[in-house]
Amino acid sequence: MSDTIRVVSTSPGTRDWRAERADGSYLCTIRIDLSASLYGSRYYVLREGQVEDQGTFTFDVWDDDAVRDVITAIVKKVTSPNATVSVVRQPQHRAMRA
C-alpha cells in the first residue's frame, strides 16, 4: 500500500509548501527558489528547521502543471516512488481597494 501525501501551499505564490500524511501529520516543508537562469531553480526539503534534501530542477513554463509535477517529484524522492501525492494551491488573496 502506498503513502497518501497532501502538499499545501503556505505562502502566496509557489515558494513555500507543507507536506502531510493522510492523517494530517507533518511530513516536511518544501521551499522553491525560482531562477531565470538555466538550471538555477532550486528546492529545499526541511524537517525540524534543518535542510534534509536539496536539488535543482528545470521547467519550460512555470504554470500549475509544472508546479504540481515538480512538487510531486520532490515528495516522491524523499518519501516513496509509489506515494500518491495531491498538490493544493491555496487561493491567493488580494488586498482590498478602498
N, C-alpha and C positions, 0 to 999 in steps of 0.2 A: 504494500500500500504506500502511495506517495504522500509526501507532506503537502498540505494546502497552505499557501502563504499569501497574505494580503499585504500589499505595499501601498501606502497612502502618502500623498504629498503633505508636507508640514509647513511649507512656506509658499509665498506667491511664486509663480513660475515653476521651474523644474529643478531647482537646486537641491532641496532637502526632502528626504523620504524616510518613512518609518516602516520597517518590515515587521510583521507579526504573524504568529501562527494562527490557525483556525480558531483556537480558544481565546485569542486576543493577547496572548503573552508576547512580550517584546522579544524580537529576534536580533535586530540590528538597525543602525541608522546608515543611510546611504547619502553621500554628498556628491553632486555632479558639478564639475567645473568645465564649462564650455569654452572652447578657444576657436578662433577663426583660422588658426594655422593648422596645416595638415598634421595629424597625429598628436595634436596638442590637447585635446579634450581628455580629462581625467576623471576617474571616480575613486571614492574612498569609502570603505566599509568600516564603520566604527562600532565598537562594543565597549560599553562602560567607559566611554570617552577616549578609548585608545584605537588607533588605526590597526585593524586586523588584516585588511587586504586593500590593495590599490592597483590601479592599472590605467591603461589608455584605451580609447575607442575612437572610431571614426563614424561618420554619418554623411549622407548626401544632403538631406533636408531635415532639420530638427522639428518634426511635427509629432502629433500624438502617436502615430505608429512607431516612429523612431524611438520616442521616449519609452514606450511600452516594451519594444524589443531590447533596448539597452538595459533597462531595469530588470527585465525578466532574465536576461543572460547573466547579469551580475548575481542575482539571487540564486539562480541555479548553480553558479560556480561556487558560491560559499555555503550552499546547503546540500542540494542533491540535484543531479541532472534530471531526475524524474519528478521533481516538485511541480505542483500545479500552482501557478503564480497569477494573481489578479492585481492589476495596477490601477489605482484610482486617483485621479487628479481632483483635488478639492476645487470647488468653484472659486474663481478669482473675484474678489470683491473690489469694487471701485469706490473711490471717495465720492461722497455726495456733493453736488454743487448747490450752493445757496442761492 
